[in-house]
Amino acid sequence: MRRLPSAERRNRLCLLDLPFRANRRQTAMSTAAIEALGFCAALLTTFCWLPQAWQTIKTRDTSGISLWTQALFATGIVLWLVYGVLIASWPLIGANTVTLALVLVILTMKLRYG
């Protein structure tokens, strides 16, 4: 395997260190594009819970929903929300706030109607 010269090695684009690179001209995407990508992902993964919450509210049928799964998922969402607050990421904060609200509705219905 050919060893790269040190300057070439330093300038090589690595996806893991994109946010940490001092020279932003070398990044493949702008910060705004990265935030937009995160926002789109947040919208999709958040609003996928809307049909489940609506169906649960409408029918009050929670027989196919696992209490443990919903409880663990809600705990994970709380942790993601705290993480988003700590790093001040609005896509994470917004998405996880809405997702937590929807999951808590489903969890409440599960506890109330079994």
N, C-alpha and C positions, 0 to 999 in steps of 0.2 A: 504494500500500500504506500502510495506516495505521500510524503509528509509536506503539508502546506507551509509556505513561509509564514512567519509569525504575523506580519501585517495582514496577509490574506486570511489567516485563521481568525484574527480579531474581527475582521470586517464581515465574516460569514453571517448570513441571516439565520437566526435561530428563533423559531416561534415562541419558545419558552421565555426568552429574554426581551421580546418586543416592548413590553411596557417599561422596561428598565434601561433601555438603551439611551445613552446621553445624546447621541446624534440622531434626531428624529427623521432626518432625510433618508435614512437607510431602512426605515420600516416599510413594510409592504402595504399597510393600510393607515390612513390618518386616524387620529384619536376620535374624531367625529364619526367616521365609518365604523370603528370598533364599537362605540357607544350605540350607534344605530343597529348594529348586528345584535348586541345584547338586548336592546329594547324589543326588537322583533322576536327574538327567542323568548323573552319574558312574556310578551303578549300571547304567543302561541301556547306556551306551557301553562299560563295562568287561565286563559279562557277555555282550555280543554276541560276544566272542572265545572264550568257553567252548566252544561247539559246534565251532568250527574246530580248537581245540587238541585236544579229545576225538577228533574224527574223524582228525586227523593222528596222534595217538598210537595209536589203535586200528588204523588201516589201514597206517600208515607210508608212505602215499602222499603225496608232496609235489610231484608233477609239475605240479599246477595253481597252485603258489605261487611267486611271483617272489622270488628271493633279495634283489634290490636293493630291492624294495618293502618287504619285511619289515625289512631292515637300516635303511633310511631311516625307517620308521615307529618302530622301536625307538629310534633316535636322537632323533626328535621326542618320544617318550614320556619319555625321560631328561630332555630339556630342560623339558618340562611339569612333571616331578617336581621338578626343581631350582627352577623358578619357584614351584611350590606350597609348597616348603619356605621359600623366601625371603619369601613373603607370609603364611606360616603358615595356609594354607587346607587344612583337613583333608579336605574332599571331593576336592580336587585331589591331595593326597598319597596318600590311600587308593586312589582310582580308578587313578591312574597307577602305583602300586606293583603292584597286582593285574594291570593291563593289561600292564605290562612283563614280569611273570613269565609270563603266558600267551604273549605274543609271543616271549619268549626260548625257551620250549618249542618253539614252531613253528619258530623260526629254527634251533634246535639240531637238530631233526628234519630240516629242509631240508639242513643242512650234512652230517648223518650219512648220510641216505638219498637225497640228490640230488633 
